[in-house]
Amino acid sequence: MKLIEQYIYAIGKHLPYNSRKEIKKELYASLLDEIEATYGENPTQKELEAAITAYGTPRQVANRYKENNLVIGSGYTDLFFFISKLIIFALSIAFTIIFVIDLFEGDLTPNKIIVDIARTIAHIIGASLSAIAWVGIGFMILTRLNDDHHIDLEDDWTPKDLADIHIGPEGESKIESGLSIFFILVFIVIINTMPFLPSIAENAFRPSGLLGHNLNIELFKIYLIPLSALWFGEIIYHILNLMYGTQTQKMVLFDLLIEILSATLLFRMVFNPALYLNYTSLIGFRAVILLVAIIGVIESIGKAIKFIKLYIVQS
């Protein structure tokens, strides 16, 4: 029953990531049993819609599984989590902008960058926890004063809204996507403002006597332009994952394209002799770039197989 699958899928987007699969299986079996007991083995479309309506909106059903773990009433959880996400997003953007501005003030040194990154992460976590705590206290008070009141962000929801839902693979963890956005953005800023960092690493490794070449920094700067564009593509992918909570066909294809282009560009860098000065052996950044390129190829193959299975074989 496609409508039931779409309904369970919509509920899953509001469930805790770690227990989502188990809860969805339980919900699917429970709902099918209830429908069969009420309407028989072959219910009509209208009967399915009636059963879903009686069961509740996706957020309402998801809240039943989160209710026992929350000190905030289920009638307020939707709004609380919505406000919490806005707080984290706004503070992350604000402190990241401050980090970028501070980065260009004064001398750029590795120690300064590390300290600024640590300080920015601490500010984001501290400010977010503080703001969410105060918001949480407010909702806890509301729960104690008026627990019967419900704020439903899906009050106009109907089963017909399920028609537009595409059932695809689960999205990545939102925490993982949020951290990826932050660290990729920080890395782009650092490597573009301090492209000489590879030379610092080479100088630190030189006393070992194993270094087989030096990176051509001027040519490396040119490669940073397309590399940065691809890294921004990864940021866009993670933003879409945060927005939709699932991987649509276009998102999977976009992610695959970014992976293929990245691996292709990295292999171009590996086999460009002009990028490596005083070359005597592979040991150095050429080996690092080669390793990353090979990993990129493996990931590209895996994502290509995943795309074929989901959207070509099953279509």
C-alpha positions, 0 to 999 in steps of 0.5 A, spaced: 500 500 500 503 506 497 499 511 501 501 507 507 508 507 506 508 514 504 505 516 511 510 512 515 515 515 511 513 522 513 512 520 520 519 517 520 522 524 518 520 527 525 522 521 529 529 520 532 534 518 527 537 512 532 531 509 533 527 511 526 528 504 523 525 500 528 519 505 530 517 505 523 517 497 522 513 497 528 508 503 526 507 499 519 505 493 522 500 496 527 497 500 522 496 495 517 493 490 523 488 496 525 486 497 517 485 490 516 481 489 522 476 495 521 476 495 513 478 488 511 484 486 507 482 490 501 480 497 503 479 502 498 483 509 497 478 513 501 478 507 507 485 508 507 485 516 508 480 515 513 484 510 517 490 515 516 486 521 518 484 517 525 491 515 526 493 522 526 498 527 522 505 525 522 508 530 527 502 527 532 504 520 531 512 521 532 510 525 538 507 519 541 514 516 541 518 521 544 513 523 549 515 519 554 522 522 554 520 529 554 519 534 560 515 538 555 508 536 553 507 533 546 502 539 544 508 544 544 514 539 542 513 541 535 514 548 536 520 547 541 524 543 536 522 548 530 525 554 535 531 550 537 533 549 530 532 556 528 536 558 534 542 553 532 542 555 525 542 563 526 547 562 531 552 558 527 551 563 521 553 569 526 559 566 529 561 563 522 561 570 519 565 573 526 570 567 525 571 569 517 572 576 519 576 575 525 581 571 520 583 576 516 584 581 522 592 580 524 597 575 522 594 569 520 598 563 523 596 556 524 596 557 532 591 563 531 587 559 526 586 553 531 584 557 537 579 561 533 576 555 530 576 552 537 573 558 540 568 559 534 565 552 536 565 553 543 561 559 542 556 556 538 555 550 542 555 555 549 550 560 546 545 555 543 545 551 549 544 557 553 538 559 548 535 553 548 535 552 555 531 558 556 526 557 551 525 550 554 524 553 561 519 557 558 515 551 554 516 547 561 512 552 564 507 552 559 506 545 560 505 545 567 500 551 566 496 548 560 498 541 558 492 540 555 493 546 549 496 543 543 500 547 538 500 543 531 504 545 525 500 541 521 493 543 523 491 543 516 494 536 514 490 531 510 492 524 507 492 527 500 498 531 502 502 524 502 501 524 494 507 528 493 512 524 498 517 520 494 520 514 498 527 514 497 533 513 502 533 516 509 537 522 509 544 523 513 544 525 520 542 532 521 548 533 526 553 530 521 550 535 516 551 541 520 558 539 522 560 538 515 557 545 513 561 548 518 568 544 517 568 544 510 566 552 510 572 553 515 577 549 511 575 553 504 576 559 508 583 557 511 586 553 505 584 559 500 587 564 505 593 560 507 595 556 501 602 555 503 600 551 509 602 544 505 609 547 505 609 548 512 607 541 513 613 539 508 618 543 512 615 539 518 616 532 515 623 534 511 627 532 517 625 525 516 629 525 510 623 521 506 620 527 503 620 525 495 618 532 492 615 539 494 608 542 492 608 547 487 604 552 491 603 557 485 599 551 481 596 549 487 592 556 488 590 555 481 587 548 482 584 551 489 579 554 484 575 548 482 576 544 488 573 550 492 567 550 487 566 542 488 567 543 496 561 548 496 557 543 492 558 539 498 555 544 502 549 545 498 548 538 498 548 538 506 544 544 506 538 540 502 539 534 507 537 539 513 532 542 509 528 535 506 531 530 511 531 525 506 535 523 499 531 525 493 533 522 486 536 529 484 540 530 491 543 523 490 545 524 483 548 531 485 552 528 490 554 522 485 556 528 480 560 532 485 564 525 487 566 524 480 568 531 478 572 531 485 575 524 484 577 526 476 580 533 478 584 529 484 587 524 479 588 530 474 593 533 480 596 526 481 598 526 474 600 533 473 608 533 474 608 540 474 605 540 481 611 537 484 618 540 484 624 536 486 621 530 484 624 524 487 619 519 489 611 519 491 612 520 498 609 527 500 603 530 498 602 527 491 601 520 495 596 524 499 592 526 493 592 519 490 590 516 496 584 521 497 582 520 489 582 513 490 577 513 496 573 518 491 573 513 486 571 507 491 565 512 494 563 514 486 562 507 485 558 505 491 554 511 490 553 510 482 550 502 484 546 505 490 543 510 484 542 505 479 538 500 484 534 505 487 532 509 481 533 505 475 532 498 477 526 499 481 523 504 477 
